[in-house]
Amino acid sequence: MCRGDRKEDIFEDPFDHQRFLETMGQVCSRTGWRIHAFVLMRNHYHWLLETPQPNLVVGMRWFQTTYTVRYNKRHGKIGHLFQGRYKAVLVDPDNGGYFRKLSDYIHLNPARAGLIGPEDRISDFRWSSLPFYIAKPSNRPPWLEVHAVLGEMGLRDRDRDRRNYKLQMEVRAKESPDPDQFQSLREGWLLGGDEFRDRVLDLMEEQKSEDFRQLRREEADERHDQRHAEELITLCQQKIKLTNDELPTLRKGDRRKRILAHMVRRETSVSLKWIAERLKMGSPGYVSHISSKIDDLVSSPEWKRIQSISEKKQ
């Protein structure tokens, strides 16, 4: 779930709701996500979301950025729409009851928020998955999955069971809510039994170890690239007869510095920041801009001497 920045509205009219649903469909198509339940409230939204691939972070980044851009463009606004990072609670899919519990929380949210009057029906609230649950499959978006929730209630996706589900939700919407029923959902980070929690914690520790090993590998690769770059700079300086003492005295756009920067970029994977600092060439952006412009360099004697290095390597 995620709220609007400073708890402000993220929907101003039905068009915003519809645009939000369209963006949901697009992110599901891009990521393979399956949404089991959703509700769009005035200043926040809830999803019961399944991610077959480990792409929650990249998908949410695309989704919230895309909807924000569309919302701001339509309403002539700028800046953040959501209050930072979304809240995600990990759910044990194999422990019976959690899908039903979460879908109840989501579908009954409008009633709990006082948006459903005494004579209104919860199933008439347009901006949740509940109307789709009681509709025929042909009238649902392809990214909405209803079987898991219905299955935990002993129901199937057929007319009789869909009517049964609707009736249960209408009755629940009129009941006085238990204030402690969803406390663990609002405050916790995981819904599941001890075995599931232990398994998740073990995976997190393994991932930390793998992340640490990957970081060490990346650092080792970076050091190797920097050594390679230093060797290349030394060799190039020898070819163009440029000493270490002279290098810092040259202006940042000097032809010889530009040739060195181009060679280092071409032959190594060190960062632009490293090149800028090592060759005293100002900002990384300047290095990126100037080292790619070589038309005026190729006829210089320094360029021809430098190119012999590449020819020998080949």
Summary of the structure (lengths in Angstrom):
residues: 314
radius of gyration: 29.2
end to end distance: 55.5
largest distance: 89.1
contacts: 844
relative contact order: 0.08
helix: 59%
strand: 8%
